[in-house]
Amino acid sequence: MPYTISLEGKKALVTGGARGIGAEICRQFAFAGADIAINYYHSDADRKAAKSLKAEIESLGRSALLCEADVSNESEVNSMVEEVAIDFGSIDIVVNNAGILESSPFDELGTDTWNHILGVILQGAFYVTRAAVPYMLKKNSGSIIMITTNCTINGGGGSAAYPAAKAGVEGLARQLTIEYAGRGIRANIIRPAVIDTELFRQRYDTDEAVREYGKKLPVGRVGKPEDIANLAVFLASDKSSYICGAAIPVDGGRTYYKQ
């Protein structure tokens, strides 16, 4: 009998799900059998991408719910999570993926930028998780996945606020493990690095530049969004039922740059 990973019957909410890593997680979850709530920000680009992704997911025979909300806004998050729970009947998986990058040297880092980044990344993960956990507790079951970064280990991300916010999300995941693993809810961390997304292409805007950067890594290539999504599917599934509180790098060995 072939080895399969199934999310059949699961209901997933993915923040920042319209583009990049988030969109690929939505797509792979749907391939595995889950119904998807796609969260995205109030922008024309995100609305267009989310609408296209919804059609793609529905073409696979899965249900897709569009959830426009700013995750740094508590009331918008509460309304969104309630809508998902009512529409789907439950929430089995939460992926806290929403994020933002704003580059600034530390001595020029303004309070507004600091608050904005922490608001989207850290407060957003807090608001979404806090709203979703009660629905998971009703079933004594759930998987919470935090998409962070290896910048929590070695810095980076263009601004001190970015690794600080992501490190806070990792701390949140560990505390959730302490409080909820015994009640069937697992929290795990994925640490991507060097993934070929729109954000990465802002700095490396040609295929040749991406290939050259990839040569610096032990695996010899830049990562793809599906490299992150594949692990997310596993962590969301019952196959990973004994994994909780883990922080797993998916970075092509970036920690060990070739010299």
N, C-alpha and C positions, 0 to 999 in steps of 0.2 A: 504494500500500500504506500503511495507516495506521501512524502512529508509535506503538509500544507499548514499555512498559518491563516486562520479565518477570523474575520470580524463580523461574521454573519449575524444580523440582528442587533448589532451595537449601534449606538447613537453618539456621534462625536461632534464636539464644538472645537473649532480651530480658529484662534485669533490671528489676525493678520493673514487670513487665509486666501486672499485673492491673487497674490502674486508670489513669485520666488519660492522659497522653501515651504512656506505655508500652503501655497497652491499645490505643490507636489505632494505634500502630506495629505491634503484633501483627496487628491487624485488616487494615491495609492491606498488610502483607507477605503475608498469606494471600490477599487479593484478587489479588495479583500472582503467586501460585503457590507460595509458600514453605510449608514445614512449620515449625511454631513451638514452641519450648520456652518456656513462660511461667514466669518466675521471680517469686516473691512471698514476702513476709515471713510469719513465724509469727503470724498474727492471723486471727480469725474473719472479719473484713470482707474481707481479702485472699483468704482461701480461697473464700469465697462468690463474689466477683467473678471469681476465676480459673476456677472451675468453670463459671460462666455463659459466660465468654469461650471456654473450651475447646469447649463445645457449639456456640457460634456459628461458630468456625473449622471445626469438623468438618462443620457443615452446608454449608460451602463446598466440601467434598470434600478438605480438607487435614488433615494429621495435627497434633495438638496434644498436647504433653507438659506435665503439671503438675510444676513444680519448686519445692517449698517449701524455701527456704534463706535464711539470714541472710548477705548478701554480705560482711559485715564479719568473718565467721567463716571462716578459711582452710580448715579441714577440711570444713565444710559445702559450700563452693564447690568444692573438689576433687572431692568425691563427686558433686555435681550435674553438673559438666561431664563427668565420666566417664560418668555415666548417660546424658546427652544424646548423647554420641558413640557409645555402644554402641547405644542405641535407634534413632538416626537414621543411624548409619553414618558420619557426618561432621559437622563444624561449619563452615559457610561464612560465616556472618554473626554478629557479636556486637554488640549494642547495650547499652552501659553507661548505663543510664537511672536506676537506683535512686538515690534521694536522700531527704534529710530536712531539714526546716526547724525550727529552734528559735530563736525570737527572744530576743535579749539585747543590751543595750548593752555595748560593749567593756569598760568598767570593772566590769561585773558578770558577764562571761563566765567561767564556771567551767571548770576543767580537764576535768571529766567531760563537759560539753556539747561542748567543743572536740573531745575524743577521739571522742565518739559521732558527730558530724557528719563528721569526717575519716575515721572508720572505715567508715561506710556509703558515702560518696561516693568518697574517694580510695583507701583501702585496698581497698574493694570492686571498683573498676575494675581495680586492680592484680591482685588475686587472680583475678578472672574472666578477664582477658586473658591472664595468665600461664598459666593452666590450659588455655585454648583454643588458644593459638598453636601448640603442637605438632601439633594435629590439622589446622590450616590448612597448616602446613609440609609435611605429607604430600602435599598436593595442589598446593603452591606457588600457593595462591590463598586469598583471604579478604578480607572487608571488616569493619573495626572502626569503630563509630560511637560517639562520645562525646557524650552529651547534657549540655551545660553550661549557660551562662547569660550574658547580656550584663552581669551583675554582675561578671564578671571584668574588665570594662573600666571600669565606673563605680560599682562597689560596690553594696551592697544585699543583699536576701535576709534581712534581719532580724538578722543576726549576722555578725561578722567571719569566723567559721569557714566560713560558706557560700561566699563568693567565694574564700576561700583554698583550700578543698578543690577547688572547680571549676577554679580556675587550675592546681592541681596536676594535675588530669585532663588539661587542655589540654597541659601540659608532657609528660605521659606520651604523648599522641598524637603529638606532634612527634618524640619520641625513637623511637617505634615506626616512624614514617615513615623516619627515618634508617637504622634497622637492618633493616627488613623490606620496604620498598617494592620493592627489587630482587629480592625472593624471592616476589613476587606478592601480598603482603599490604598492603592500604591502610588507613590510619587517618585519619579525618576527624572534625571537630568541628561540631556544630550548637549555636548559641547562641540558645535561645528567650528570649522575654520577653513578659510580659503575655498569658498563655494562659488561657483560660477552663476551669479545672479545679477540682476540689474544694478544693485549696489556695487558689486565687485567690478562690473563693467564701467562704472563711473571713473575708476582709476586705471583699469586695464581694458582699453576700449577696442582692441583688435584681437582676433584669434591668435595672431602671432605673439602678442604680449601675454596672453593667457598661457600659451604653451611654454613660453620662456619662464614665466613665474613657476609653472608646474615642475620645471626641471630642478628647482631648488628643493623640492620635497622628496622624501625618501621613496614615495610611491611613483614619482615622476609625472604626476598630473595634478591639475586643479580638480577639486571635488565637484560633483553635480548635485542638484537638489534631491535627486532620488537616493543618493547615498545617505542623506539624513532621513528621508521618508521611509526607507526600508527598515531602519532601526526603529523608527517611531511605530511602524506597524507591529513589529515584534513586541515592543514594550507595551503597546495597547492591548495585546492579545493575551489569552490565557496561557500561552506557551511560556510567558515570562512571570508566572505567578509567584515565584520565589525571589524575584528581583525587586527590591524597593530601596530607595535612598541612594541608588547608584548614580554616579556621574561618569558618563561614557564619552570619551573624545572621539569625534569623527573628523579627523584633520589630516589624513594622509601622512601622519608622522611629523606634522609641522613642529612639534616640540623638539624634534631632532633634525633640524635643518641640515642639509648637506653642506659641507664646508668647501 
